């Protein structure tokens, strides 16, 4: 076995179907051109992304391991073997930054236990971009992932996040499955205090980008069509 371990590069991807180098630094192109080993969520879209970044790169030379909900722990634990053999690898998300609201965090954790150097690369994160544009507290914030689907549980969770926001002056960030976005906005308008601010940020970095922060009561007359559009929701009660 090679005594010099390869590195694990965390490679951001686009948030939508725009030209990659409009939103990604040129340094990512150099990294992708140098790497043949990748851990990805979807092989087809990963190959397409790599080809868009580096059209001349040999596709047959790519060695891709797929990390998704069907990947077993035993399989996952072998994915970094190329690093142990001296080959650097890339970890790709389907959208945005690897390991942020993304299964790649398990691979990063494994890399640390194996003393493999982890190198994060610059790229778009919808969570951070939404917070930047929201006007809410960027000093104290919490990402909560998905809220419960059950109606009563969801209402309770929304009220709980509103209380936390008020008590800690903290922005509360969460996401929803795109086809339920409109229902989420309706629930927020109905459950939250009328003066609690809601930020809706969707299609970030795309030509159709929409970002607006308003009190809950004002959203009743400002309904944007969010159906099937990747969206970040942020609330804060001052």
C-alpha positions in Angstrom: 0.0 0.0 0.0 1.2 3.5 -0.9 2.5 5.2 2.3 1.3 8.6 1.0 -2.4 8.9 1.2 -4.5 10.8 -1.4 -6.7 13.8 -0.4 -10.5 14.0 -0.4 -11.7 17.1 -2.3 -15.2 18.4 -1.5 -16.3 19.7 -4.9 -19.4 21.9 -5.0 -21.8 21.7 -8.0 -24.4 24.0 -9.5 -27.8 24.7 -7.9 -29.5 24.4 -11.3 -28.8 24.0 -15.0 -26.7 27.1 -15.6 -23.2 27.1 -17.1 -20.9 25.7 -14.4 -18.2 28.3 -14.5 -20.7 31.1 -14.1 -21.1 30.1 -10.5 -18.1 28.0 -9.8 -14.4 29.1 -9.5 -12.1 28.1 -12.3 -10.0 26.3 -9.7 -12.6 23.5 -9.7 -11.9 22.8 -13.4 -8.2 22.1 -12.5 -9.1 19.8 -9.7 -11.6 17.8 -11.8 -9.1 17.5 -14.6 -6.6 16.0 -12.1 -9.0 13.5 -10.5 -10.3 10.1 -11.8 -11.9 8.8 -8.5 -15.2 10.2 -7.3 -17.9 9.5 -4.8 -21.2 10.7 -6.1 -25.0 10.6 -5.5 -25.9 9.8 -9.1 -23.5 8.5 -11.7 -25.3 9.8 -14.7 -25.6 13.4 -13.5 -22.1 13.3 -12.1 -20.6 12.3 -15.4 -22.6 15.0 -17.1 -21.3 17.6 -14.7 -17.7 16.5 -15.1 -18.1 16.6 -18.9 -19.5 20.1 -18.7 -16.5 21.3 -16.6 -13.9 19.4 -18.6 -15.2 18.2 -22.0 -11.8 16.7 -23.0 -11.6 14.5 -19.8 -11.8 10.8 -20.6 -15.1 9.4 -19.3 -13.9 5.7 -19.4 -11.1 6.7 -17.0 -13.6 7.8 -14.3 -14.1 5.5 -11.4 -17.3 6.5 -9.6 -18.7 5.1 -6.3 -22.4 5.8 -5.7 -23.4 7.0 -2.3 -27.2 7.1 -1.8 -29.9 5.7 0.5 -29.3 2.2 -0.8 -25.5 2.2 -0.1 -24.7 -0.2 2.8 -22.3 0.7 5.6 -19.9 -2.0 4.4 -19.8 -0.5 0.9 -19.4 3.0 2.1 -16.5 2.0 4.3 -14.5 0.9 1.1 -15.1 4.1 -0.9 -12.0 5.8 0.4 -9.7 2.9 -0.4 -8.2 4.8 -3.5 -7.0 7.4 -1.0 -5.2 4.8 1.0 -3.5 3.7 -2.2 -2.3 7.2 -2.9 -5.0 8.5 -5.2 -6.8 11.7 -4.4 -10.6 11.7 -4.8 -13.5 14.0 -5.3 -16.8 14.0 -3.3 -19.6 15.5 -5.4 -23.1 16.5 -4.3 -26.1 16.6 -6.6 -26.5 20.3 -5.9 -24.5 22.8 -4.0 -21.9 21.9 -1.4 -21.0 18.3 -0.4 -21.8 17.3 3.2 -24.2 20.3 3.8 -27.7 18.8 4.0 -26.1 16.0 2.0 -25.1 12.3 2.7 -21.5 13.1 2.0 -20.9 14.1 5.6 -20.6 10.4 6.4 -17.7 10.1 4.0 -16.0 13.2 5.4 -16.3 11.7 8.9 -14.8 8.5 7.7 -11.9 10.4 6.1 -11.0 12.0 9.4 -11.0 8.6 11.1 -8.6 7.3 8.4 -6.3 10.4 8.7 -7.1 11.4 5.1 -6.7 15.1 4.4 -10.1 16.8 3.6 -10.0 19.8 1.3 -13.3 21.9 0.9 -13.6 23.9 -2.3 -15.4 27.1 -2.8 -18.9 27.0 -4.3 -22.6 27.9 -3.9 -24.6 26.8 -0.9 -28.3 27.6 -1.2 -28.6 27.7 2.6 -25.9 30.3 3.0 -26.9 32.3 -0.1 -30.5 32.5 1.2 -29.3 33.6 4.7 -27.1 36.3 3.1 -30.0 37.7 1.2 -32.7 37.4 3.9 -31.7 40.3 6.1 -32.0 38.0 9.1 -29.4 37.2 11.8 -26.2 35.9 10.2 -24.5 35.8 13.6 -26.8 33.2 15.0 -28.8 30.8 12.9 -29.9 27.1 12.7 -30.5 24.8 9.8 -33.3 22.4 10.6 -33.6 20.3 7.5 -37.1 19.1 6.7 -40.1 19.8 9.0 -42.6 17.0 9.9 -45.2 16.0 7.3 -48.0 15.3 9.9 -50.2 18.5 10.1 -50.2 18.6 13.9 -46.5 17.8 14.3 -45.6 20.4 11.7 -47.7 23.1 13.4 -46.0 22.3 16.7 -42.5 22.4 15.1 -43.2 25.8 13.4 -44.3 27.3 16.7 -41.2 25.8 18.5 -38.9 27.3 15.9 -40.6 30.7 16.2 -40.1 30.6 20.0 -36.4 29.7 19.6 -36.0 32.5 17.1 -37.5 35.0 19.5 -35.7 33.8 22.6 -32.2 33.6 20.9 -32.7 36.2 18.2 -31.8 33.4 15.9 -32.7 32.8 12.2 -34.4 29.4 11.7 -33.7 27.8 8.3 -35.5 24.8 6.8 -36.4 23.2 3.5 -39.3 21.3 1.9 -39.9 18.8 -0.8 -40.3 21.1 -3.9 -43.9 19.9 -4.7 -45.0 20.8 -1.2 -43.5 24.3 -1.1 -46.8 26.2 -1.5 -48.4 24.2 1.3 -45.4 25.1 3.5 -45.8 28.8 2.8 -49.5 28.5 3.6 -48.8 26.8 6.9 -46.2 29.4 7.9 -48.7 32.3 7.1 -51.4 30.5 9.2 -49.3 29.4 12.2 -46.8 32.2 12.7 -47.3 35.5 14.5 -48.3 38.2 11.9 -45.1 40.2 12.5 -42.7 37.2 12.3 -40.6 37.6 9.2 -40.5 34.9 6.5 -37.9 34.8 3.9 -38.6 32.7 0.8 -35.5 32.1 -1.5 -35.9 29.9 -4.5 -34.0 29.0 -7.7 -30.9 30.6 -6.3 -28.2 31.6 -8.8 -30.6 30.9 -11.7 -32.3 33.5 -14.0 -35.6 32.7 -12.3 -34.2 33.5 -8.8 -36.7 34.8 -6.3 -35.8 36.1 -2.8 -38.2 38.1 -0.6 -38.5 38.7 3.1 -41.8 39.9 4.5 -43.8 39.7 7.7 -46.1 36.7 7.8 -49.2 38.9 7.4 -47.8 40.5 4.2 -47.3 37.1 2.5 -51.0 36.7 2.1 -50.9 39.2 -0.8 -47.5 38.2 -2.2 -47.9 34.6 -3.3 -45.0 33.5 -5.6 -45.5 30.2 -7.5 -43.0 28.0 -5.7 -44.2 24.7 -7.1 -41.3 22.3 -7.9 -38.8 25.1 -7.4 -35.9 24.4 -5.0 -36.6 26.7 -2.1 -35.1 27.7 1.3 -37.4 29.0 4.0 -36.1 31.2 6.9 -38.1 32.7 9.8 -37.2 35.1 12.5 -39.4 36.7 15.2 -37.7 39.9 16.6 
